[in-house]
Amino acid sequence: MSSPALTSHPSDAEHEVLREIERRVLWLSSAIIHHANLVRPNPSGLKVGGHQASSASMVSIMTSLWFRHLRAQDRVSVKPHASPLLHSINYLLGELDASYLPRLREFGGLQSYPSRLKDPDPADYSTGSVGIGATAPIWGAVSRRYVDTAFSGAGTGRQYSLVGDAELDEGAVWEAVLDPGVADLGEVVWIVDLNRQSLDRVVPNIAADKLQGMFAAAGWQVITLKYGSVMEGLFARPGGAELRRRIDDMANPEYQRLLRCDADELRHRLPGDGPDNTAIAALVGNIDDNTLVEGIANLGGHDLEALDGAFASIDDTRPTVIFAYTVKGYGLATKGHPQNHSALLNDAQMRDLAERTGGDLDAPWRGFPSDSAAHILCQQTAERLRRPEHAPQTPPSLPTDIGRTPTGTATTQAALGRVLLDLTRAAPDAARRVVTVSPDVSSTTNLGGWVNKVGVWSPSERRDWFADDAETILHWRERPTGQHIELGIAETNLVSLLGELGATWSRWGQPLLPIGVLYDPFVERALEPWSYSIYAGGQSILVGTPSGVSLAPEGGAHQSIKTPSIGLEQPGCVTYEPAFAIDTEWALLASLGRLGKPDGSSSYLRLSTRPVDQTLASVPVDPAARERRRRQVVAGAYALRRANNPDITIAAMGAVVPEALHAAERLEQVGIASDVVCVTSPDLLYRAVRARQGHEPADSWILDQVFPSDRATPLITVLDGHPHTLSFLATINRVATTALGVTRFGQSGSLEDVYRYHGLDTDSIVRAALDLSS
């Protein structure tokens, strides 16, 4: 392990160098925001924004962490509103060119919040969606351990989260903290910036003791930094115990108000009207003005010595949370003000800040002199934090077609497990890279055979007490070589881990092929963190199953409606909803082939538990024709039935394809010839339409093959989901159309009853065709 640049017990001179850097970081972060809002031309007049006060509360914490304690193998998730601090530190370390400092929130410049992919300087984690960045290092720790046990080379290192106290309001935080496996992650360290302010106000009852108790109950080490050395010095004087008690007992807003007071007003307000007021009045009456004003704001999160002690006492056998009391806007004219969240210092206040920190408003990006102790420490820190390059490995080759032609009756959900097992035989190197994740639904989503084959991942081997039970079907063998990770019932945890597993190719050069399986109705619950993981470069496959009202007996609570259109609209993702087992295989293999590389992408597969006759797929026997069908499946659609001279086209997707075929047969009996198109990816078809219109780069050949203009007829679209998902297909040839689908919450019942209720049954398709063709 690399050693910190400073000595274990730094001298006063060393700490003074650190304080000089601390002051410069405060100046730079404030100047970055000032320039973006009040110096850079803004012709539109649109608010630019930035958070000087939120950055200032973290200055001491980040200065101590980066310049004394951080090592090359460690990774840090920085709270969103402290992004200017990260840019300031990276600039001082030589990782960010000065030309970017005036470009906060400018197109092509520094992003609003830390971004792994979009910022020009290094960020370990993308943050910005409150709560998700806080928990990301937990799942980063699991991913690092998985890579290291499976392939080695991921090393060690702490995973730090710099968390705003308001983020602890988010449910995602507690879902992660309470997961049973997290208590074993000793490399996880959270530092809570406890400034007791939210966006709009001083939080009246933040209940720090309760929060600390909740972390402790979850098995975390809890360290609290409440007061700094100046304040502790005051407490050591006569009347100091009474002063401590008075401050401990006062409400947050009252304490915050004290931060806005001069010395005379402090002497008036501090004693209060309690039984200790005489002792407190005597104490504060004998303190000089500067010490009193400085002392009242001297909290542990701004005391470099106290921070040193906290970092040194971290217990690496369990996760740690450090509650660092801070002042929002510390060191600024806006310190402690309840409305300082988005407040900007004016020109005069910036010049005053420059004088106090060694900055220069006219030359704001000036660095330290090359022969100064501060410059030398920055160079030493940059060298200490330099990471070795991990050349990304090319993902192992995958087959495009395993060669099986399913027969009989099967579901697309069962096909998922079947394909994974087939992959272990057809492409063992690729199968070894597959890791599946589920929130306690492995058996109910047909992953049982896969789990039995590959085992459950655990950092250490655990005994399977049911291994000798003859009635046990699902064997829960936990070992470091396992390839399935089971979480508690918390979809946010699932997709957050999925995103980090999908980023290992760029972190350690080890590509994984992560697949997360959850009930499709809960995709909406998981969507925001999964979308954010895609934004941050995590490439994964999300499988929603079972889906739609086809899960008829389960009723409306478990019947998804909007997920097909969500898949179509999600950036960085390709969505599939196959109708048959062979389509599932081809779509899954294509999705796996997109993972683990710089130009890769995620995928969403929507699967069903409806048993379907697989002979309806009419898979071509001729190898060339079979390959043509496979390419069409992967590209978004294929013709399942062609009439000689069609009068109407039925485009169906997923579980309702049998109804579409049956409707075509009945229509033929009354003299209406029908083409039936099986849509596998509305997403890719929509991209093809936009490509044809010149809006985006994509292949459009699939439109010519499946919806040729010489076969243009009135169009019926039908799917087990919201009808607008496929309604755009009518624009391909500008034909009359009717869109069938689900627009209401479902009910329990038989499949026939539920399909009839929503207008997905054969009769409804036939009626729609008769209306269009009349």
Helices and strands as residue ranges (DSSP letters): H 12-34, I 35-39, H 52-56, H 59-64, I 65-69, E 75-77, G 80-82, H 83-92, G 98-103, H 132-150, E 159-164, G 165-169, H 171-177, G 180-184, E 188-194, H 208-217, E 221-225, H 229-235, H 240-249, H 252-258, H 263-269, H 277-285, H 289-296, G 300-302, H 304-312, E 320-325, H 347-357, H 373-384, E 409-410, H 412-426, H 428-433, E 434-438, G 443-445, H 448-454, E 456-457, E 478-479, E 484-486, H 491-501, H 504-507, E 513-518, G 520-522, H 523-535, E 541-544, G 552-554, G 556-558, H 563-569, E 573-576, H 581-592, E 602-606, E 612-613, G 614-617, H 623-635, E 637-641, E 648-653, G 654-656, H 657-669, E 674-679, H 682-692, H 701-706, G 709-711, E 715-719, H 724-727, H 730-733, E 737-740, H 751-758, H 762-773
